């Protein structure tokens, strides 16, 4: 009888020690997984020193061959001008030839043809107004749109600064929350960069009329471009 009691007691003691030993890692793991997740945002404003312009050449006439030829000649003159001014990212963005109909009296009559070519380029914002005046004199008939942006180098630097601001903001949020709850922030468990990209700047639409030679050059004013970034931190406490 005493032997059985000793045996049972020994087994109970062993089980208790085993449970104590196995519960410690679980508790430690639960403490390790106690984290706070915060997201910080950063914004860096930079000057838009470049203007991205879309120019159009549109010709109306009775003959398809005639309008296409004239549009090609005027486009070549505009492109030569732009190349001489060493604009950036010069490219053809559209070539069209379409019939022009008259729909009066409930009838469709062919009036002729419309040929249109479009080119786009980038140029210094402070100088682009005078260049637009020259382009119109060379043959451009429309300014389809103007948008403003910073240089690639300025955007890259702004992205880094925006990420720094976002990281500092996330850390400040975590510190404020944990201190309010009487907890102490410990290690950063994970970091997620949600991006640092500039927004697409809206285009300024414009119809352009040829100005007299004595008129002052067209004034074009850029502005600022906001580069935004967000960073998510998971912090243990």
C-alpha positions in Angstrom: 0.0 0.0 0.0 2.8 2.4 0.8 4.7 1.4 -2.3 1.7 2.3 -4.5 1.3 5.7 -2.8 5.0 6.5 -3.4 4.7 5.4 -7.0 1.7 7.5 -7.7 3.2 10.5 -5.9 6.4 10.1 -8.0 4.5 10.0 -11.2 2.5 13.1 -10.2 5.7 15.0 -9.4 7.2 14.0 -12.8 4.1 15.2 -14.7 4.1 18.5 -12.8 7.8 19.1 -13.6 7.1 18.2 -17.3 4.2 20.6 -17.5 6.2 23.4 -15.9 9.1 22.8 -18.3 6.8 22.8 -21.4 4.8 25.8 -20.4 7.8 28.2 -20.1 8.6 28.3 -23.9 4.9 28.9 -24.7 4.7 31.8 -22.3 8.0 33.2 -23.7 6.6 32.9 -27.2 3.4 34.7 -26.2 5.5 37.5 -24.8 7.5 37.7 -28.0 4.4 37.9 -30.2 3.0 40.8 -28.2 3.4 43.6 -30.8 2.0 46.9 -31.9 1.6 47.8 -35.6 1.7 51.4 -36.7 1.9 53.2 -40.0 3.5 56.6 -40.5 3.3 58.9 -43.5 5.8 61.4 -44.8 5.4 64.2 -47.4 8.2 66.1 -49.1 7.4 69.0 -51.4 9.7 69.9 -54.3 9.7 72.5 -57.0 8.5 71.4 -60.5 11.3 72.7 -62.7 10.2 70.8 -65.9 7.2 71.3 -68.1 5.9 68.3 -70.1 4.1 69.6 -73.2 1.9 68.1 -75.9 1.8 70.0 -79.2 -0.5 69.4 -82.1 -0.4 70.2 -85.8 -3.8 70.0 -87.5 -4.5 70.6 -91.2 -7.9 70.8 -93.0 -8.2 70.4 -96.8 -10.1 68.7 -99.6 -7.5 66.1 -100.5 -6.2 63.5 -98.2 -2.8 63.6 -99.8 -2.7 67.4 -99.6 -3.5 67.6 -95.9 -1.2 64.7 -95.0 1.7 66.3 -96.8 1.2 69.7 -95.3 0.9 68.3 -91.8 4.1 66.3 -92.3 6.0 69.5 -93.4 4.7 71.6 -90.5 5.5 68.8 -88.0 9.0 68.5 -89.4 9.5 72.2 -88.9 8.3 72.1 -85.3 10.4 69.0 -84.5 13.5 70.7 -86.0 12.9 73.7 -83.7 12.5 71.5 -80.7 15.6 69.6 -81.4 17.6 72.8 -81.9 16.5 73.9 -78.4 17.6 70.5 -77.0 14.3 69.5 -75.4 14.1 66.2 -73.4 12.1 63.1 -74.2 10.9 64.3 -77.6 8.6 61.8 -79.2 5.7 61.4 -81.7 2.5 60.6 -79.7 -0.1 60.5 -82.5 -0.6 60.6 -86.2 -4.2 60.8 -87.6 -5.9 61.2 -91.0 -9.7 61.2 -91.1 -12.5 62.3 -93.4 -14.3 65.5 -92.6 -18.1 65.3 -93.2 -20.9 67.8 -93.4 -24.1 66.5 -91.7 -26.4 69.4 -92.6 -29.9 68.8 -94.1 -29.9 65.3 -92.7 -27.3 64.2 -95.2 -23.7 63.3 -94.9 -21.4 64.9 -97.4 -17.6 64.6 -97.6 -16.1 68.0 -97.2 -12.5 67.0 -97.2 -9.9 65.5 -94.7 -8.2 66.4 -91.4 -4.7 65.4 -90.8 -3.2 65.8 -87.3 0.1 65.0 -85.7 1.1 65.3 -82.1 4.5 65.4 -80.4 5.4 65.7 -76.7 8.6 66.9 -75.0 10.0 68.2 -71.7 11.6 71.6 -71.2 12.7 74.0 -68.5 9.5 75.5 -67.0 11.0 79.1 -67.0 11.8 78.9 -70.7 9.0 76.9 -72.1 6.6 79.9 -72.6 8.9 81.5 -75.2 9.5 78.1 -76.8 5.7 77.6 -77.2 5.5 80.9 -79.0 8.3 79.8 -81.4 6.6 76.5 -82.0 3.4 78.1 -83.1 5.3 80.3 -85.5 6.9 77.1 -86.9 3.6 75.4 -87.5 2.1 74.1 -84.3 -1.7 74.8 -84.2 -2.6 73.4 -80.8 -1.2 73.0 -77.3 -3.0 69.9 -76.1 -1.8 70.1 -72.5 1.0 71.1 -70.2 1.9 69.3 -67.0 4.6 70.0 -64.5 7.1 67.8 -62.7 10.4 67.7 -60.9 13.6 66.2 -62.3 14.3 62.5 -61.7 17.2 63.4 -59.4 15.0 65.7 -57.3 12.2 63.1 -57.1 14.7 60.4 -56.0 16.0 62.6 -53.2 12.5 63.6 -52.1 11.5 59.9 -51.9 14.3 59.2 -49.4 13.3 62.2 -47.3 9.6 61.2 -47.4 10.5 57.7 -46.2 12.6 59.1 -43.4 9.7 61.3 -42.2 7.3 58.3 -42.5 9.6 56.2 -40.3 10.0 58.9 -37.7 6.2 59.4 -37.6 5.6 55.7 -37.2 8.0 55.5 -34.3 6.5 58.5 -32.6 3.0 57.0 -32.8 4.2 53.7 -31.3 6.0 55.6 -28.4 2.9 57.7 -27.6 0.5 54.7 -27.6 2.8 52.4 -25.5 3.7 55.1 -23.0 0.0 55.9 -22.5 -0.5 52.2 -21.6 2.6 52.1 -19.4 4.4 49.8 -21.8 8.0 50.1 -23.1 8.7 49.7 -26.8 11.4 47.1 -27.5 12.5 45.7 -30.8 11.2 46.4 -34.3 9.9 43.0 -35.5 9.1 43.9 -39.1 9.3 46.9 -41.5 7.1 47.4 -44.5 7.7 50.2 -47.0 4.4 51.0 -48.7 5.9 53.3 -51.4 7.3 56.7 -52.0 6.0 58.0 -55.3 5.0 61.4 -56.7 1.4 61.8 -57.8 0.5 62.3 -61.5 0.3 66.0 -62.0 -2.9 67.1 -63.9 -2.5 68.6 -67.3 -3.4 72.2 -68.0 -5.4 72.3 -71.1 -5.0 75.2 -73.5 -6.2 76.4 -76.9 -3.5 78.6 -78.4 -3.8 81.5 -80.7 -0.9 83.0 -82.7 0.3 86.2 -81.0 1.7 89.4 -82.6 5.4 89.5 -82.7 5.5 92.5 -80.3 3.5 90.6 -77.6 5.4 89.4 -74.6 6.2 85.7 -74.4 3.7 83.3 -72.9 4.1 83.0 -69.1 4.2 79.5 -67.7 4.4 78.9 -64.0 5.0 75.5 -62.5 4.5 75.0 -58.7 5.3 72.2 -56.2 5.1 68.5 -56.4 4.3 66.4 -53.3 6.2 63.1 -52.9 4.4 60.9 -50.4 5.6 57.7 -48.6 4.3 55.5 -45.8 6.1 53.0 -43.6 4.5 50.3 -41.4 6.4 49.1 -38.3 5.6 46.2 -36.1 7.2 46.8 -32.7 7.4 44.4 -29.7 6.7 45.6 -26.1 
